[in-house]
Amino acid sequence: MAEVNILGIFGNRYLKESFSLYLEEKLSIKKFFSKIDRHLKVRLFKKIIRRLPDGVVIMINGQLVHSPAKYDVPIKDSDQVSIIRIIAGG
């Protein structure tokens, strides 16, 4: 099971979610984000992957995904994926 952790404001929703997704095979981040959307019954993350907004951090097994070129990193069943929206203010 791939572990998914989501924290932050995405679209106009605050999300604090942790869940597992079963993967039969390795998936690209794009396909994995579509699977997250289906699980949450939303259309948020597939849109995010097209153009990573400022303040959105994606980590796979604790390693930061730095650029769109890295979106081809395959997600496998034992991975942990974190999607975090950084918010700052004062």
Buried (B, 14 or more C-beta within 10 A) or exposed (E): EBBBBBBBEBEEEEBEEEEEBEBEEEBBBEBBBBBBBEBBEBEBBBBBBEEBEEEBBBBBEEEEBEEEEEBEBBBEBEBBBBBBBEEEEE
